[in-house]
Amino acid sequence: MIDTVLCVDIGTTSLKAGLITASGEVVAVSSYKFLSQKNRFIAERWFDGLKIAFEKLSTKFYGDVQICALSISGNGPTVVLDGGLTSLWNEPIAISRERTAPSLFMPNILFLKENFPQEFAKSRFIFSGPEYLIYELTGNAITILPESRFEPAYWNQKSLAAEEILSSKMPPFKTIGECFGFITDECMHTLGFDKFSQKNLPVFGAGPDFVAALIGTGTLQSGRICDRSGSSEGFNFCVPSFVQAEGIRTLPSVIPELWNASVLIPKSSKIPEDERLELIKKSVGRLKELAAKNGFDFPEKITVTGGQTRNSAYMKKKAKILGVKLAVCKCSDSELLGDACAAWYGLGTYAGLKEAADAIVKEGRIYEDL
């Protein structure tokens, strides 16, 4: 019997699913592409997407597989009302007043409040993205807070009061590694999980996809950098203290006392290759300047995840321009690996997220300027 976790990442354009063991073996992966990303109720497609992705998944593995838990992450700062009304993280939004708090989610919350007042007033809960699917699966309303220092980036009593939002609408914070509930018998049968799992299947999660990716690339100790390459591109530098610099956003790490300094290149996939590579070089240059100014060591290797990793010629060109080694994990879907780490940690297999990542995340090919 192969014990696995069913890992699910809800992206902007598709939902990915994978079965991953405690040692990091990826038994099978599949995906479901959303037909329209402009659907205002796209969150209602997540359940069906999971069902279809799992049906595909179940045709790809052989032998005895047991699902020990489900673990979920998703794009953020997407906001979903409990009726399925959705404001995606990347959609252009306009609100009539300036936000009064540094929350990443408040603009999307206020957008729904102002533009859909009846639905907003009737809603019982407001979810920060993937928790909506967790709510459908378990009946439990929760918010995944990656680490306690993330609270200002979400919401608190002060920011909610300032925007006249009832605190009762905001589900309680739960941390990565906590059990968020158990999948109902009805959902187990509908999704086909009951054929591969015992009852009381627990649900965990890594929260926002960028957090899941940092966990799933092992960017959990000072001096490591993750390059998330997809429709947009972000370089994330794990540093030992809070830093500020122009063009750099600093958020907490999921590891207490560490921080994540990031540089984002929006919609990078739509930029011509040579121009994009020049922006990438400048972005890494900013992080090098940050390291030098603050006395941090800059690594000789950057871990890359996302669609770009499947293009060997481009990866070689990128390594040459940056002048550093580029590492690709054996599983390029780092969000799924991050979900696996969250679940196996929650199940007690590992003592913490870092210990889980050290065991599960494995390095694959290395590109370098030779």
C-alpha positions in Angstrom: 0.0 0.0 0.0 1.4 3.4 -1.0 0.4 6.2 1.4 -0.1 9.5 -0.4 -1.5 13.0 0.0 -3.8 14.4 -2.6 -2.4 17.8 -3.3 -4.5 20.5 -5.1 -3.5 23.9 -6.3 -6.2 26.2 -7.7 -4.6 28.4 -10.3 -6.0 31.3 -12.3 -6.5 29.3 -15.5 -6.5 25.7 -14.2 -6.6 23.4 -11.2 -3.7 21.0 -10.7 -3.8 17.8 -8.6 -1.1 15.3 -7.6 -0.6 12.3 -5.3 2.6 12.7 -3.4 4.2 10.4 -0.8 6.0 11.4 2.5 9.3 11.0 0.7 8.4 13.3 -2.1 7.6 10.7 -4.8 5.0 12.1 -7.2 2.8 9.1 -8.0 0.7 10.9 -10.6 -0.4 14.5 -11.6 -3.3 15.8 -13.6 -5.1 19.1 -14.3 -8.3 20.7 -15.2 -8.5 23.9 -17.3 -11.2 26.4 -16.6 -13.2 27.3 -19.7 -13.5 31.0 -18.8 -11.4 32.9 -16.3 -13.8 35.9 -16.6 -16.7 34.0 -14.9 -17.7 36.0 -11.9 -18.6 32.7 -10.1 -15.5 30.8 -11.2 -15.0 29.5 -7.6 -18.1 27.3 -8.2 -16.1 25.5 -10.9 -13.4 24.5 -8.4 -15.3 21.5 -7.0 -16.1 20.1 -10.5 -12.5 20.8 -11.5 -11.3 18.7 -8.6 -13.6 15.9 -9.5 -12.5 15.9 -13.2 -8.8 16.2 -12.2 -9.1 13.3 -9.8 -10.9 11.1 -12.4 -7.9 11.8 -14.7 -5.5 11.1 -11.9 -7.0 7.8 -10.9 -6.3 6.4 -14.4 -2.6 7.2 -14.1 -1.5 5.1 -11.1 -1.3 1.4 -10.6 -1.3 -0.8 -7.5 -2.6 -0.1 -4.1 -2.8 3.7 -3.3 -4.2 5.1 -0.1 -5.0 8.8 0.3 -4.2 9.9 3.8 -5.2 13.5 3.5 -6.2 16.3 1.1 -4.1 19.5 1.0 -5.1 22.7 -0.9 -3.5 26.0 -2.0 -4.7 28.6 -4.4 -4.1 31.9 -6.1 -4.2 35.0 -4.0 -5.3 37.6 -3.0 -8.4 36.2 -4.6 -11.6 36.7 -2.5 -14.8 34.6 -2.6 -18.1 35.0 -0.9 -19.8 31.9 0.4 -22.2 32.0 -2.5 -19.4 31.6 -4.9 -19.1 35.3 -6.1 -15.4 35.7 -6.9 -12.9 38.6 -7.3 -9.7 37.1 -8.7 -6.3 38.4 -7.6 -5.3 39.6 -11.1 -8.5 41.3 -12.3 -8.5 45.2 -12.6 -10.6 46.6 -9.8 -11.7 50.1 -8.9 -13.1 51.2 -5.5 -14.5 54.6 -4.5 -12.2 55.1 -1.5 -8.6 54.6 -0.6 -8.0 51.6 1.6 -7.0 52.4 5.1 -4.9 49.3 5.9 -2.0 47.5 4.2 -4.1 44.4 3.6 -3.5 42.6 0.3 -7.1 41.3 0.3 -9.0 44.4 1.3 -9.2 46.0 -2.2 -10.9 42.8 -3.5 -13.2 42.7 -0.5 -14.2 46.3 -1.0 -14.7 45.7 -4.7 -17.3 43.0 -4.0 -18.9 45.1 -1.3 -19.3 48.2 -3.5 -20.3 46.4 -6.8 -22.4 43.6 -5.4 -24.0 45.1 -2.3 -26.9 42.6 -2.0 -24.8 39.5 -2.4 -22.2 41.0 0.0 -24.8 41.8 2.6 -26.4 38.3 2.3 -23.0 36.5 2.5 -22.3 34.6 5.7 -18.5 34.2 5.1 -15.8 35.9 3.0 -12.9 33.6 2.0 -9.4 34.4 0.9 -9.4 32.1 -2.0 -8.9 28.3 -1.6 -10.8 28.2 1.7 -14.0 28.3 -0.3 -13.3 24.8 -1.7 -12.4 23.7 1.8 -15.7 25.0 3.0 -17.6 23.0 0.3 -15.7 19.9 1.2 -15.9 20.0 4.9 -18.6 22.5 5.9 -15.9 24.3 8.0 -15.2 28.0 7.4 -11.6 28.9 8.0 -8.9 31.3 6.8 -5.3 29.9 6.3 -2.9 32.4 7.8 0.6 31.3 6.7 2.2 32.8 9.9 1.1 35.1 12.6 3.0 38.1 11.1 0.8 37.9 8.0 -2.3 39.2 9.8 -1.9 42.8 8.6 -1.7 41.5 5.0 -5.1 39.8 5.6 -7.3 41.7 8.1 -7.8 42.4 11.7 -10.4 44.0 13.9 -9.1 47.5 13.3 -9.0 47.2 9.5 -12.4 45.6 9.3 -14.0 48.3 11.5 -12.4 51.0 9.4 -14.1 49.6 6.3 -17.4 48.8 8.1 -17.1 45.1 7.5 -18.6 42.7 10.0 -15.9 40.7 11.7 -18.3 37.8 11.9 -18.1 37.4 8.1 -14.4 36.6 8.4 -13.6 32.9 9.2 -11.1 32.3 12.0 -7.4 32.1 11.2 -5.9 28.6 11.1 -2.2 28.0 10.6 -0.4 25.7 8.1 -0.2 22.2 9.6 -3.5 22.5 11.4 -6.3 20.2 10.4 -9.1 22.3 8.8 -11.8 19.6 9.0 -12.8 16.3 7.4 -14.4 15.7 4.0 -18.1 14.9 4.3 -19.3 11.4 3.3 -21.3 12.9 0.5 -18.3 14.7 -1.0 -16.1 11.6 -0.5 -18.6 9.6 -2.6 -19.2 12.3 -5.2 -15.5 12.8 -5.8 -14.6 9.1 -5.8 -12.2 9.4 -2.9 -14.0 6.7 -0.9 -12.4 4.1 -3.2 -8.9 5.1 -2.1 -9.4 6.3 1.5 -10.9 5.5 4.8 -13.6 7.8 6.2 -12.6 11.0 8.1 -10.2 12.1 5.4 -8.5 15.2 6.9 -7.9 18.5 5.0 -4.8 20.6 5.3 -3.4 23.4 3.1 -0.5 25.8 2.4 -2.8 28.8 1.7 -1.8 31.3 -1.0 0.0 29.7 -4.0 3.1 31.9 -3.6 3.5 30.6 0.0 3.0 27.0 -1.2 5.7 27.6 -3.9 8.2 28.9 -1.4 7.6 25.8 0.8 7.7 23.6 -2.2 11.1 24.9 -3.4 12.6 24.7 0.1 13.0 28.5 0.3 12.8 28.3 4.0 16.2 29.4 5.2 18.1 32.6 4.9 20.1 33.0 1.6 17.8 30.9 -0.7 16.0 32.4 -3.7 13.0 31.0 -5.6 12.1 32.2 -9.0 8.4 31.6 -9.7 8.0 31.8 -13.5 4.6 31.7 -15.1 2.2 34.3 -16.5 4.1 36.7 -14.2 7.5 36.2 -12.6 8.6 36.8 -9.1 12.0 36.4 -7.4 11.7 35.6 -3.7 14.8 36.1 -1.4 14.7 34.6 2.1 16.4 37.0 4.4 17.2 37.1 8.1 15.6 40.5 8.9 12.9 42.9 7.6 14.3 45.1 4.7 13.0 48.0 2.7 14.1 49.1 -0.8 12.5 50.6 -3.9 10.8 48.0 -6.0 11.0 45.3 -3.3 8.1 44.0 -1.3 8.9 42.3 2.0 6.5 39.9 3.7 7.1 37.4 6.5 8.4 33.9 5.8 6.4 31.0 7.1 9.5 30.3 9.3 9.4 32.6 12.4 12.0 35.5 12.4 12.8 35.1 8.6 11.4 37.3 5.9 10.8 37.1 2.1 12.0 40.0 0.0 10.5 39.8 -3.5 10.6 41.5 -6.9 7.7 41.0 -9.3 7.6 41.3 -13.0 3.8 41.5 -13.9 2.6 39.7 -17.0 6.1 38.7 -17.9 5.0 35.9 -20.3 3.5 38.6 -22.6 6.8 40.5 -22.9 9.2 39.7 -25.8 12.0 37.3 -24.6 15.0 39.6 -24.9 13.1 42.4 -23.1 11.9 40.0 -20.4 15.4 38.6 -19.8 16.7 42.2 -19.4 14.0 42.8 -16.8 14.9 39.6 -15.1 18.6 40.6 -14.9 17.6 44.0 -13.4 15.3 42.2 -10.8 18.1 39.9 -9.7 20.4 42.9 -9.6 18.1 44.7 -7.2 18.3 41.7 -4.9 22.1 41.6 -5.1 22.2 45.3 -4.2 19.8 44.6 -1.3 22.1 41.8 -0.1 25.2 43.9 -0.3 23.6 46.9 1.4 22.4 44.8 4.3 25.4 42.4 4.7 23.5 39.3 3.4 25.2 36.6 1.5 23.8 36.3 -2.1 23.5 32.7 -3.2 25.2 31.1 -6.2 22.1 29.2 -7.1 18.4 30.1 -7.7 15.6 27.6 -7.7 13.2 28.0 -10.6 9.7 26.7 -10.7 6.8 27.1 -13.2 6.3 26.7 -16.9 9.6 28.1 -18.0 11.5 25.1 -16.5 10.2 23.0 -19.4 12.1 25.1 -21.9 15.7 23.9 -21.7 17.1 26.4 -24.3 15.5 29.3 -22.5 16.8 28.1 -19.1 20.3 27.9 -20.5 20.1 31.4 -21.9 18.6 32.7 -18.6 21.4 31.1 -16.6 24.0 32.7 -18.8 22.5 36.2 -18.6 22.2 36.0 -14.8 25.6 34.4 -14.2 24.2 32.1 -11.5 23.2 28.4 -11.4 19.5 27.7 -11.9 18.1 24.6 -10.2 14.9 22.9 -11.1 13.1 20.6 -8.7 12.3 17.1 -9.8 8.7 18.1 -9.6 8.2 21.5 -11.3 4.8 22.0 -9.7 6.2 23.4 -6.5 2.8 24.5 -5.2 1.8 20.8 -5.0 5.0 20.0 -3.2 4.2 22.8 -0.7 0.8 21.3 -0.1 2.4 17.9 0.5 4.8 19.4 3.0 1.9 21.1 4.8 -0.1 17.8 5.0 2.7 15.5 6.0 3.7 18.0 8.7 0.1 18.1 9.9 -0.2 14.4 9.9 2.8 14.3 12.3 5.3 12.7 9.9 7.6 15.7 10.2 8.3 18.0 13.1 7.9 21.2 11.0 7.6 22.7 7.6 11.3 22.9 7.0 11.9 19.3 8.1 9.1 18.3 5.7 10.6 20.3 2.8 14.1 19.0 3.4 12.7 15.5 2.9 10.1 16.0 0.2 11.7 18.7 -2.1 14.4 17.2 -4.3 16.6 19.0 -6.7 16.7 17.9 -10.4 18.5 19.5 -13.3 21.0 22.4 -12.9 21.5 25.0 -15.6 24.7 27.1 -15.4 26.8 29.4 -17.6 29.6 27.2 -18.7 
